[in-house]
Amino acid sequence: MADAAQIILLIVISVLTILLAILGVQVFLILRELRRTVKKANKILDDAGVISQTVSSPLSSLFSFSALSEGVKVGNLLARFFKRKAGKSKHE
């Protein structure tokens, strides 16, 4: 029959095979969870991009309105300046 060394070797090989199979399943589950986590992080980053664009659009229009307002002020200032110049040249 089989001697003790062969029986012990068979038991060790069986235990190692079972442990490696369990380890393989655990690695698969960890990688699947990592994939889900990366998908969620990607969705969060996409949502953050949409939110930042949503916030920046009104701000850019506000800044363009502010620039338009400043342009009108400069135009009024130039108009008053030229009116004064024209008034002074008529008096002289």
WOKAKA-V545218 format. One line per field, one symbol per residue. ss: DSSP state (H for helix, E for strand, - for the rest). psi: psi as a letter, one per 20 degrees, with the letter a starting at -180 (. if undefined). burial: b if it has 9 or more other ideal C-beta (glycine too) atoms within 8 Angstrom, else e. A space follows every 10 residues. Layout:
ss->???
psi->???
burial->???
This chain:
ss->---HHHHHHH HHHHHHHHHH HHHHHHHHHH HHHHHHHHHH HHHHHHHHHH HHHHHHHHHH HHHHHHHHHH HHHHHHHHHH HHHHHHHHHH H-
psi->aprhghgggg ggggghgggh gggggggghg hghhggghgg hggghghhgg ghhhhhghgh hghhgghggh ggggggghgh ghggghhhhh h.
burial->eeeeeebeeb eeeeeeeeee eeeeeeeeee eeeeeeeeee eeeeeeeeee eeeeeeeeee eeeeeeeeee eeeeeeeeee eeeeeeeeee ee
